């Protein structure tokens, strides 16, 4: 009779999650040169624990990026449960922009992952369209967001906003979020060009 597969202990799961949080911040702040031993120390675990979970630096960067994106997308459920859809969306967009700024700090590390043959972005589109789709559905239900937009269109708008925020001031960032929310708000849809 085959033995049942071992369950991952809760402390091992906590160590893994803590390593991913610390690694994402370290790679965003310091780039790919961050020493694995320093990441392990900041996470409060031994370097052996780090290598047991993430045998190479590229595997760690890939996992840290995916973990951060999943956490950003998971916040949608809580926000939709606590706020009207437009407010939930505003809060989520602000959270997304913080994430995008951190991701830009990880860009060199992510480039190294891609060069090593991995695709850290493989699930990004699915996760993000799911998150935005849930916000749009909530907005259509409560009447606070336009019902004629697709998640892909909103993501394009958010991508442009994220790019602009990286090159602007905090005050400009707030104005851009206001403009984005105005574009998503329920009301008369803009007329097609040429009418």
C-alpha positions in Angstrom: 0.0 0.0 0.0 1.4 3.4 -1.0 2.1 5.9 1.7 -0.1 9.0 1.8 1.7 12.2 0.6 3.1 14.3 3.4 1.3 17.5 4.2 3.4 20.6 4.2 3.6 21.8 7.8 2.1 25.1 8.7 5.4 26.5 9.9 7.0 25.6 6.5 4.2 27.4 4.7 4.7 30.4 6.9 8.4 30.4 6.3 7.8 30.2 2.5 5.4 33.1 2.6 7.7 35.2 4.8 10.6 34.5 2.4 8.5 35.6 -0.6 7.5 38.8 1.1 11.1 39.7 2.2 12.5 38.6 -1.2 10.1 40.7 -3.2 10.9 43.8 -1.1 14.6 43.1 -1.3 14.7 42.6 -5.0 12.6 45.8 -5.5 14.9 47.8 -3.2 18.3 46.4 -4.0 18.0 44.5 -7.3 19.2 41.1 -8.3 22.5 41.4 -6.3 20.7 40.9 -3.0 22.4 38.0 -1.2 20.2 35.0 -0.4 21.7 34.8 3.1 20.5 38.4 3.7 17.0 37.5 2.5 17.0 34.5 4.8 18.2 36.5 7.8 15.6 39.2 7.3 12.9 36.5 7.0 14.1 34.9 10.3 15.1 31.6 8.7 18.3 29.8 7.9 19.7 30.0 4.4 19.2 26.2 4.1 15.4 26.8 4.5 15.6 29.4 1.7 17.4 26.9 -0.7 15.0 24.1 0.3 12.1 26.2 -1.0 13.9 28.1 -3.8 17.0 26.3 -5.1 18.1 29.2 -7.3 17.9 33.0 -7.3 15.8 32.9 -10.4 13.3 30.5 -8.8 13.0 32.8 -5.8 12.5 35.9 -8.0 9.8 34.1 -10.1 8.0 32.9 -7.0 8.2 36.3 -5.2 6.7 38.1 -8.2 3.9 35.5 -8.6 3.2 35.7 -4.9 2.9 39.5 -4.9 0.6 39.5 -7.9 -1.6 36.8 -6.4 -1.9 38.8 -3.2 -2.8 42.0 -5.0 -5.6 40.1 -6.9 -6.8 38.4 -3.8 -7.6 41.7 -2.1 -10.5 42.3 -4.6 -12.8 39.8 -2.7 -12.3 41.6 0.6 -12.7 45.1 -0.9 -15.9 44.1 -2.8 -17.3 42.7 0.4 -16.6 45.9 2.4 -17.3 48.8 0.0 -19.5 49.8 -2.9 -17.9 48.7 -6.2 -16.6 52.2 -7.2 -14.8 52.6 -3.8 -13.5 49.1 -3.8 -12.1 49.7 -7.3 -10.5 53.0 -6.3 -8.8 51.3 -3.3 -7.7 48.3 -5.4 -6.3 50.6 -8.2 -4.2 52.4 -5.5 -3.0 49.0 -4.2 -2.2 47.9 -7.8 -0.2 51.1 -8.4 1.9 50.4 -5.3 2.5 46.9 -6.5 3.4 48.1 -10.0 5.9 50.6 -8.5 7.5 47.7 -6.6 7.5 45.5 -9.7 9.4 48.2 -11.6 12.1 47.9 -8.9 12.2 44.2 -9.6 12.5 44.6 -13.4 16.2 43.7 -13.6 15.6 40.6 -11.5 12.6 39.6 -13.6 14.7 40.1 -16.8 17.2 37.6 -15.4 14.4 35.1 -14.7 13.2 35.5 -18.3 16.8 35.1 -19.6 17.0 31.9 -17.7 14.0 30.5 -19.6 11.2 31.0 -17.1 8.0 33.1 -17.7 7.1 34.8 -14.5 4.3 36.6 -16.4 2.5 33.4 -17.6 -0.4 33.8 -15.2 -0.4 37.6 -14.9 -3.1 38.3 -17.5 -5.5 35.7 -16.1 -5.1 36.9 -12.5 -5.5 40.5 -13.4 -8.5 40.1 -15.8 -10.2 38.0 -13.1 -9.6 40.7 -10.5 -10.8 43.5 -12.7 -13.7 41.5 -14.0 -14.9 40.9 -10.5 -14.8 44.7 -9.8 -16.6 45.5 -13.0 -19.3 42.9 -12.2 -19.8 44.3 -8.8 -20.1 47.8 -10.3 -22.6 46.7 -12.8 -24.7 45.1 -10.0 -24.7 48.2 -7.8 -24.7 50.7 -10.7 -21.5 52.6 -9.7 -19.3 51.4 -12.6 -19.9 51.4 -16.4 -21.1 48.0 -17.7 -19.8 48.5 -21.3 -16.1 48.0 -20.4 -14.1 44.8 -20.6 -11.3 43.9 -18.1 -8.7 44.1 -21.0 -9.6 47.7 -21.7 -9.5 48.6 -18.0 -6.1 46.9 -17.7 -4.7 48.9 -20.6 -5.9 52.1 -18.9 -4.4 51.0 -15.6 -1.1 50.1 -17.3 -0.8 53.6 -18.8 -1.7 55.0 -15.4 1.0 52.9 -13.7 3.6 54.0 -16.2 2.7 57.6 -15.7 2.7 57.4 -11.9 6.3 56.1 -11.9 7.3 59.3 -13.7 5.2 61.8 -11.8 4.6 63.2 -8.4 2.3 61.8 -5.7 -0.1 64.6 -6.3 -0.2 63.7 -10.0 -0.7 60.1 -9.1 -3.8 61.0 -7.1 -5.1 63.0 -10.1 -4.5 60.1 -12.5 -6.4 57.8 -10.2 -9.3 60.3 -10.1 -9.3 60.5 -13.9 -9.2 56.7 -14.2 -12.2 56.4 -11.8 -14.0 59.1 -13.8 -13.5 56.9 -16.9 -14.9 53.9 -15.1 -17.8 55.6 -13.4 -21.4 54.8 -14.3 -23.0 57.4 -16.6 -23.3 58.1 -20.3 -20.7 56.2 -22.3 -18.7 58.4 -24.5 -19.9 58.6 -28.1 -17.8 56.9 -30.8 -15.3 59.1 -32.6 -16.8 60.7 -35.7 -20.4 61.2 -34.3 
